[in-house]
Amino acid sequence: MTLVALYALPLARAPLGLLKGEILAFQRMETLRMSELALATTLAKLYKNEILWEQIAKSDSPITLFQENVSTVMEGVGQRAFHETCYLQTIKQKEGKNGEDLRLLKITVSFETMDKKSLWLRLEKEKKKKKKNEEEEEYKMSYFYEVFVSKIPDQIVPL
């Protein structure tokens, strides 16, 4: 029995490592999907003028558009909870040829795990510990998008 256990343990390590990799890949795909949904929501709000033009003025610090708790469910593995935050910041601003206000916006969507025992969090902290001279931080997964927007000045159209 001891010999069987000694030989079986190394053989089980590879499949368990593959399973961990699959779980991490799933979590990354889900956070990417949720970040693209947040991007689409933000772009729709910009298009509908729900985000005021003055709010996206050029500043050193980004503004927080929204924060919410989201979760993913993977059958057989369970539910993973994240705190999602969406930031908006103007990177560049320029006046166009026809007087329009052109801006390059940076939209950042961050996910912070709420499950402190998460495999994802543990593996990323292990990676950080291997790197020298880095401070111990809470792990966040962030996605960055850049979008050009413009505001055309009000014009009176003759009838």
Stockholm file with secondary structure:
# STOCKHOLM 1.0

chainA/1-159         MTLVALYALPLARAPLGLLKGEILAFQRMETLRMSELALATTLAKLYKNEILWEQIAKSDSPITLFQENVSTVMEGVGQRAFHETCYLQTIKQKEGKNGEDLRLLKITVSFETMDKKSLWLRLEKEKKKKKKNEEEEEYKMSYFYEVFVSKIPDQIVPL
#=GR chainA/1-159 SS CHHHHHHHHHHHHHHHHHHHHHHHHHHHHHHHHHHHHHHHHHHHHHHTTCSCGGGGCCCSSCEEEEEEEEEEEETTTEEEEEEEEEEEEEEEEEECTTSCEEEEEEEEEEEEESCTTCHHHHHHHHHHHHSTTCCCCCCEEEEEEEEEEEECCCCCCCC
#=GC SS_cons         CHHHHHHHHHHHHHHHHHHHHHHHHHHHHHHHHHHHHHHHHHHHHHHTTCSCGGGGCCCSSCEEEEEEEEEEEETTTEEEEEEEEEEEEEEEEEECTTSCEEEEEEEEEEEEESCTTCHHHHHHHHHHHHSTTCCCCCCEEEEEEEEEEEECCCCCCCC
//
